[in-house]
Amino acid sequence: AIGQTRLGRPFSRSDAAEEGRGSVRAKMSFYPHQFEAPVEYYDVGSSRYLYTVVWLPDAVAAQLPLTEFPRLRITGEANEVEFDAALMPVAGRHYLLFSRAMLRTMGAAVGDHVALAFRIADQEAVDIPAALAQALAEDEELSNLWDQQTAGKKRGLAYRVASAKSPATQARRIAEIFDIMTGRRDKYGKLIKD
């Protein structure tokens, strides 16, 4: 298995050279933070949910501004597959959450060791889908409400629109996020009754 001898500690280029995998590490070398660790189940306290996660080693966590940004946004590669994510805090530790689809793309499963390399992303960046960008450009009230939201809230609202498959669903979700920002709907999109 990859990295069993270095489980949970950062690896270096010399480690990669010793193991004869320099070509893999060379691609990831432009990322300042690198480590290998196993994919594990994390029980969130519900019989319905088990997350598949990779825990951030303490030595790597010590290099990051996690006090200032507890859910630090990062961008990088996991087994050479690009990702954008947030480090999720729990009980003094942080983890990366991976979906089943992402694990399949990475060629990994629970119990496998994965190579991760990343850099700190712009904490204020928000990817806005085209339909939402157009609505914001056309509606001054919506745009003003949008500007009042935190970056994290904007990301959540933008994802709500981006995850819609059809233009009609995107339009409906844009109307919903307007209602969320004005307080007519809760953060899940349910109407608030007076």
Backbone torsions as a table, in degrees:
resi	resn	phi	psi	omega
1	ALA	NA	147.9	-178.8
2	ILE	-65.4	131.0	168.9
3	GLY	72.1	14.7	-177.7
4	GLN	-61.6	-30.9	-179.3
5	THR	-76.4	-15.9	-178.6
6	ARG	-121.4	25.3	-175.3
7	LEU	-47.4	121.1	172.8
8	GLY	75.8	10.8	176.1
9	ARG	-124.0	153.1	179.6
10	PRO	-60.6	148.8	175.6
11	PHE	-111.4	163.4	-177.0
12	SER	-123.3	172.0	177.1
13	ARG	-62.5	-34.7	179.3
14	SER	-66.2	-36.1	175.3
15	ASP	-60.2	-44.4	-178.2
16	ALA	-64.0	-42.1	180.0
17	ALA	-63.4	-41.2	179.3
18	GLU	-61.3	-33.9	-177.3
19	GLU	-92.1	0.8	176.8
20	GLY	72.7	23.3	-179.9
21	ARG	-117.0	33.6	-176.7
22	GLY	-56.0	-32.6	-177.4
23	SER	-67.0	-37.1	177.4
24	VAL	-67.1	-46.4	-177.9
25	ARG	-67.6	-33.2	-178.9
26	ALA	-61.2	-39.5	179.1
27	LYS	-64.6	-38.0	-175.8
28	MET	-89.4	-2.0	-171.3
29	SER	-67.5	-19.2	179.6
30	PHE	-78.6	-2.6	173.3
31	TYR	-90.8	127.9	-175.9
32	PRO	-72.8	-20.4	-177.3
33	HIS	-116.9	122.5	-177.7
34	GLN	-140.8	141.8	175.1
35	PHE	-163.2	167.9	173.7
36	GLU	-125.0	141.2	-179.7
37	ALA	-160.6	162.6	-179.3
38	PRO	-81.4	152.6	169.2
39	VAL	-80.7	129.8	-177.5
40	GLU	-131.4	160.4	168.5
41	TYR	-82.1	141.7	173.2
42	TYR	-124.2	118.3	-179.8
43	ASP	-82.6	114.3	-178.3
44	VAL	-85.6	11.5	175.9
45	GLY	92.9	12.1	179.1
46	SER	-129.3	138.6	179.8
47	SER	-67.7	-14.3	-178.4
48	ARG	-86.5	-21.6	-171.9
49	TYR	-127.1	128.5	167.3
50	LEU	-128.2	116.7	177.9
51	TYR	-81.9	149.8	170.8
52	THR	-102.4	118.1	-170.5
53	VAL	-135.1	163.9	167.4
54	VAL	-123.6	124.0	-179.1
55	TRP	-79.9	137.5	177.8
56	LEU	-76.9	124.0	178.8
57	PRO	-63.3	147.1	-179.3
58	ASP	-57.2	-38.4	-178.7
59	ALA	-63.6	-35.3	177.3
60	VAL	-76.1	-43.1	179.8
61	ALA	-57.7	-35.9	-178.9
62	ALA	-63.8	-21.0	-179.3
63	GLN	-88.3	-5.1	-170.9
64	LEU	-110.4	152.3	179.2
65	PRO	-81.8	58.1	-174.4
66	LEU	-74.7	-19.5	175.6
67	THR	-70.8	-43.7	179.3
68	GLU	-73.2	-39.0	-178.3
69	PHE	-126.6	83.5	-177.2
70	PRO	-58.6	-31.4	176.8
71	ARG	-110.3	62.6	-174.9
72	LEU	-59.9	126.6	176.7
73	ARG	-80.9	133.7	179.4
74	ILE	-133.5	161.8	173.6
75	THR	-137.2	141.6	-177.2
76	GLY	-179.3	-149.8	-179.4
77	GLU	-134.6	141.1	172.4
78	ALA	-122.9	115.7	-173.4
79	ASN	50.8	42.1	178.2
80	GLU	68.5	14.1	175.6
81	VAL	-104.8	125.0	-177.2
82	GLU	-67.3	146.1	176.3
83	PHE	-149.6	157.6	168.8
84	ASP	-127.0	131.6	-175.3
85	ALA	-157.3	175.4	172.1
86	ALA	-118.5	139.2	172.7
87	LEU	-75.0	125.8	-175.4
88	MET	-98.5	127.1	-178.4
89	PRO	-86.8	143.4	172.7
90	VAL	-159.4	123.7	174.6
91	ALA	48.9	45.1	176.2
92	GLY	81.1	3.5	177.5
93	ARG	-123.6	171.2	177.2
94	HIS	-133.0	148.3	177.4
95	TYR	-136.5	161.2	170.1
96	LEU	-105.7	131.2	-180.0
97	LEU	-96.0	130.1	178.7
98	PHE	-121.9	130.4	176.9
99	SER	-73.7	165.1	176.7
100	ARG	-61.3	-39.9	-179.9
101	ALA	-63.1	-42.6	179.4
102	MET	-65.0	-42.4	177.9
103	LEU	-60.0	-41.4	177.6
104	ARG	-61.3	-44.3	179.6
105	THR	-62.3	-37.2	179.3
106	MET	-75.8	-13.9	-176.0
107	GLY	71.5	35.2	-176.2
108	ALA	-129.5	160.1	177.0
109	ALA	-144.0	171.8	177.6
110	VAL	-57.0	131.9	-178.2
111	GLY	99.4	-22.7	178.3
112	ASP	-77.7	150.9	174.5
113	HIS	-92.4	138.1	180.0
114	VAL	-123.3	149.3	176.8
115	ALA	-96.9	123.7	179.5
116	LEU	-119.0	140.6	176.0
117	ALA	-142.7	135.9	-175.7
118	PHE	-156.0	168.1	171.8
119	ARG	-132.9	162.3	177.8
120	ILE	-73.9	130.3	179.5
121	ALA	-88.3	166.5	173.9
122	ASP	-63.8	117.7	-174.7
123	GLN	-71.0	-16.8	-179.8
124	GLU	-99.4	-5.3	-176.2
125	ALA	-67.9	139.4	177.1
126	VAL	-137.6	125.0	174.5
127	ASP	-85.0	115.6	-176.6
128	ILE	-104.7	122.1	178.2
129	PRO	-64.4	152.8	-174.9
130	ALA	-55.5	-42.3	-178.1
131	ALA	-63.1	-39.4	178.5
132	LEU	-70.8	-40.8	178.2
133	ALA	-59.1	-41.1	178.4
134	GLN	-65.4	-43.7	179.4
135	ALA	-62.6	-39.8	178.8
136	LEU	-66.1	-37.2	179.5
137	ALA	-69.8	-30.5	-175.8
138	GLU	-91.3	-18.5	-173.8
139	ASP	-124.1	106.2	-176.1
140	GLU	-64.3	-39.7	179.5
141	GLU	-63.5	-44.8	177.9
142	LEU	-61.8	-42.9	179.7
143	SER	-62.6	-42.5	178.7
144	ASN	-64.3	-41.9	176.7
145	LEU	-63.3	-42.1	179.6
146	TRP	-59.0	-45.6	-177.7
147	ASP	-62.7	-21.5	-179.5
148	GLN	-84.0	-9.6	-176.7
149	GLN	-84.3	153.2	174.2
150	THR	-72.6	163.2	178.7
151	ALA	-59.2	-41.1	179.6
152	GLY	-63.6	-42.2	178.1
153	LYS	-64.9	-41.5	178.5
154	LYS	-60.9	-42.5	179.4
155	ARG	-60.7	-43.4	179.3
156	GLY	-63.6	-43.2	179.5
157	LEU	-67.9	-41.1	178.8
158	ALA	-64.0	-39.9	178.7
159	TYR	-62.6	-38.3	178.9
160	ARG	-56.1	-41.3	179.4
161	VAL	-76.7	-45.7	-176.1
162	ALA	-63.0	-29.9	-177.5
163	SER	-77.8	-8.6	177.5
164	ALA	-72.5	139.1	-176.4
165	LYS	-87.8	-30.0	-176.8
166	SER	-113.6	154.5	176.4
167	PRO	-58.2	-35.6	179.4
168	ALA	-64.4	-41.5	178.5
169	THR	-68.5	-38.4	176.3
170	GLN	-59.9	-44.8	179.6
171	ALA	-61.7	-41.9	178.8
172	ARG	-64.3	-40.4	-179.5
173	ARG	-70.8	-32.2	174.9
174	ILE	-62.9	-42.1	175.8
175	ALA	-62.5	-39.3	178.2
176	GLU	-64.1	-43.0	-178.6
177	ILE	-69.0	-29.8	172.9
178	PHE	-60.6	-46.3	178.1
179	ASP	-64.0	-36.1	177.3
180	ILE	-63.5	-45.0	-178.0
181	MET	-69.4	-26.9	177.9
182	THR	-90.5	-4.9	177.7
183	GLY	88.9	6.8	178.4
184	ARG	-80.6	-18.4	177.2
185	ARG	-130.5	153.4	176.0
186	ASP	-80.4	178.5	-175.6
187	LYS	-64.6	-14.5	178.1
188	TYR	-92.8	-3.0	179.2
189	GLY	92.2	5.6	179.5
190	LYS	-84.8	136.3	178.9
191	LEU	-60.7	138.5	177.3
192	ILE	-93.4	124.5	-179.2
193	LYS	-87.8	138.5	179.9
194	ASP	-74.4	NA	NA
